[in-house]
Amino acid sequence: MSSLSTRRALLVGAAWLAFATTAHADDADSTVSSVTITQARKDQSLLLGAPAAYLDTPMSTSSVPTDLVLDQGGTTLLDALRNVPGAQADLSFSGSHSQVVVLRGSIADSGTQSSRILRDGARLSNYAFTPAFVDEVQVLRGPGAAASTRSEPGGTVALVTKAPQMSDFGTAYARVGAHNAREAWIDVNRVLSERHGVAGRVVLVHSTESEWRHVKDELQGVKLGVSKTDGDRYHLTLDFEATNQTYNPDFGLPALNGKVVAVPRDRQLGEPFADSTTDNRVYSLHGDYRLTDNTRLSLDYTHLDGKTTSVRNSVFSIAAGQPVGTYNRATAYEPGGKRIIDSLALGATSILRTGAATHNLYVGAEYYAEDLNLPSLTVPAASNPRINVYNPVYGLVVAPTGVLPRSLTIQDTKSWLVTVQDRIEIGRFNLVAGIQYVDLDSAYGVVGVVKPVSEKRWSPKLGLTYALTPNQSLYASFSTGSAFQPVMTTSGQSAPMRHSKQYEAGWKLDLGEGRLRADAALFRLDHSNMIAGDPAFFGRFLIGGEARSQGLEVSVNGQVTDRLSLNLAYANTDAKYRAASLYPGRHIPNVARDSGSVWANMRWDAHWRTGLGLAAQGARYADGANTTRLPGYVRVDLVQAVKFAVQGRPLEVQLNIENLLDQDYFAGSHVHVARYILPAQGRNASVSLAYRF
């Protein structure tokens, strides 16, 4: 759809918003006992398919509610993932709304620098994150997800988006900050018919996030949903989401002689001749039905229709015979890209009691298809002249003219997945056993060169928990996974799936039904069929690399007292390439040996709240060859908020100061090369208002 289509959707959303804020339920005097609208996907474990208590889950999971991210003054996916042990940032070319992460020492994007997450159970590419649309960010740390064709070695990031509920409520949010940052959204939920269990929800958002390095990143969007429920018997939700993102890719700074070039950190060396855009339309249907008291069926269908134009101008290679710091530049021009994703998932959960044992069964199947058509035009060197990073001359880049040489990259992926799992409760023990089967046929690469790949893969999973006390447990698990990689090898072959296996043991604590949770985990994660950029052929990859990550992760989340809450995450991660890789024995880039965060929030009384946060990483390498080392850092954040009552409704005003001490550090780098290193923003302030009605 075009920008005009989005404007129409926004108008429809605004009209619905005007109606919903004034309309009353058509039969408010009618009552339906225990009527709620929930999403079964919220209740089901990303790991186990069937619902399971935190203490009965024999693997590491993290959950970050959007309210916590906003309390911390955050707006991006990386802001949310700072609360997750072992999660570290990587450089993403597609703006601050669409980021790439490293989990447990494993890059999550397979080298294409395109964020890939689960949205309500469906794997989506180039999905732009906005907290306005999201209730919660869930993270499975390590392989072995129960759902979706993607089971990343380091872990899976899953977004649970906002859905209609059977109550009337709303939120209006606005935030302004330094460097032209703006965020505004309104979220309205209304009961349309209490008698018939019908509710609707609309969210409108406009966001401008990352202009501090003179790069544009704007997003506007609308999310519409309507749900129908009959108590606990069935739920049905229809959802539509449209976002338009306009941005300038940000490549950061190059390294020279093993160090990042010493220039002002806000210096931007790329000069794209036009904006890049990503326009996504997501349609989804969710339904679940209680077949018996112990058996529930579910269906999820998601369709994404995406259109992109990408103009990436960046430093490329050192210019021979020129003053030190002079680089040739290159422009990647990909106009009119189209991506279509369809995901259809069916599932069934059932509880079966046999003697002293209780079986929690899950059977799931998914069909996944992704089609991509991505034209690429060759831009002549005359359109992007070289630049000296120490003394840049701007304004010499010009838009290319005439007929440009053209190539076409395609992706044609079809995958079937079947998962069968059982969680058996016997006294203090919980035994989890499952297996996942993936049948993949995929082609990714340049038309006329690419060769398809076909794979069939079994991935088993086994776990055990033991209840030490009613509120703490020990666990051990073995899990495996497979993740397909949309890249092309040097020989033109579509890349095979990346394989992983993990051994993990840990301890969990849950006080007061989630009031305060803590965990500690030891893990060893091996993965194979890793990709590495071919030094002799830029844009192509070598296959066969192996890597190992191992370490310790600790987290504490919840209320320490009635007034003090704490969120702590710490990871000690040793991540190295192994045999058959391009850099055997060297450290995986962007993975610090020690990393962590602490967030303490004190509510002094009914009105005042103070939050203090620390985010830290040790030194890590910027590239796979380990030629450039990025220094460690500690960042301090401060939040002060006050809450008022306006017409009996809460209004909270919040002052947020990020990087309070103006620490000079680097947020991340490209996983394959040391010429794209992203400086972090210095001290910056913002003010936000949140009104709940």
Buried (B, 14 or more C-beta within 10 A) or exposed (E): BEEEEBBBBBEBBBEBBEBBBEBEBEEEEEEBEEBBBBBBBBEBBBBBBBBBBBBBBBBBBBBBBBEBBBBBBBBBBBBBBBBBBBBBBBBBBBBBBBBBBBBBBBBBBBBBBBBBBBBBBBBBBBBBBBBBBBBBBBBBBBBBBBBBBBBBBBBBBBBBBBBBBBEBEBBBBBBBBBBEBBBBBBBBBBBBBBBBBBBBBBBBBBBBBBBBBBBBBBBBBBBBBBBBBBEBEBBBBBBBBBBBBBBBBBBBBBBBEEBBBEBEBEBBBBBBBEBBBBBBBBBBBBBBBBEEEEBBBBBBBBBBBBBBBBBBBBBBEBBEEEEEBBBBBBBBBBBEBEBEBBBBBBBBBBBEEEEEEBBBBBBBBBBBBBBBBBBBBEBEEEBBBBBBBBEBEEEBBEEBEEEBEEBEBBBBBBBBBEBBBBBBBEEEBBBBBBBBBBBBBBBBBBEEEBEEBEBEBEBEBBBBBBBBEEBBBBBBBBBBBBBBBBBBBEEEBBBBBBBBBBBBBBBBBBEEEEEBBBBBBBBBBBBBBBBBBBEEEEEBBBBBBBBBBBBBBBBBBBBBEEEEBBBBBBBBBBBBBBEBBBBEEBBBBBBBBBBBBBBBBBBEEEEEBEBBBBBBBBEBBBBBBBBBBBEBBEBBBBBBBEBEEEEEEBBBBBBBBBBBEEBEBBBBBBBBBBBBBBBBBBEBBBEBBBBBB
